[in-house]
Amino acid sequence: MMLFDQPFDAGKNLLPFDGTVNYHGRIFSDNESSLFYHKLFDEIEWEHDKAIIFGKEIITKRKVAWYGEKPFSYTYSKVTKYAKLWTPALQEIKQEVEKRSGETYNSCLLNLYHSGEEGMAWHSDGEKDLKKNGAIASVSFGAERKFAFKHKDSKEKVEIWLEDGSLLVMKGTTQLHWLHRLPPTKKVLTPRVNLTFRTIED
């Protein structure tokens, strides 16, 4: 298992093979991160996430929201959501993310984790609505959390700490060959807001 520590070279691929992940570190200042964190916390229309598991509807503690340039429909975990239109704060963040990553995005899935006890299980973002091998840009505000990758065949793991105001970009065949997760922890007591900018194809 590889565990990366800062500082980072944004041009370096964190994955040893079968995909590309670049960590840009903190792209927003302390003041910008604090401002966006509070705006997103207060202005986004958060709701508890739902998933259908073994035919049963599960409601998570974690809250989610789905935004985009138009009311895209997006289905994951057998639940369909419809995007709300960009807020000014989301547009501002997206503009900086596109500049840093050299990619464009038309939608964003947001997650609100109230503490470290809320996480995300192993998964890959391979839904049919997403652009094939398209870039997914993950922006974090609030609590610093560990983020992990696991190769689907070799089971090799890569872990990284995502800082407040940081940008991580997954692209190429990453979703095809690697799973990722946000491990739960009792050591983190404060919230984290995560934005994953992506491209939906009609």
C-alpha positions, 0 to 999 in steps of 0.5 A: 500500500502506498500512502502519500504525504504532502507536498505534491506535484500536480503533474505526478500520477498517484496511481502506479498503473491503469489510470491517472490521478493528480493531486493539486493540493490546496487551490483555495486560500484559508479565507476562500475555503472558509467562505465557500464551506459556509456558503455551501453548508448554508445555501445548497439544498441538501437532502439525505442520500437514498440507495436501493440495496437488496430491494430495500430503500436505505437512507444515509446520515450523509447528505447529498445534492446534485447541481448542473448547467441544466436539469440532468437526470442521474441514476446511481444505486438505483435511485434517479436524481435531477440536477438543480441549476448552478449557484453562484458559488458553485460556478465560481468554484467550477471556474477555478477547477476547470482552469487548474485541471484543464478540463470542463464539467457540466455537473456536480455531485455534492456530499456533506459528511457531518463527522468522520463517522460518515464515509463512503464504501468502495465504489467506482463512478462508472454510471452509464450517464457519465462521459466514458473515461472522462475527468472527475474533479474532487474538491474538499472543504472543511475537515481533512480526510483520508481517501483511498484507492484499491485496484479491482484485480491486484487489490493494491492500495493507494491512500492520500489525505485530502486537505481543506480547499484541495483538488484531486482529479481522476481521469482516463481508465481510473474508474474502470480499474480502480475503486475508491472510498472515504474511510470512516473514522472516529478521530474527525469530529467536524464536517466536510463538504465534498464536490465532485465535478463531472460530465454527463452525456445526454 
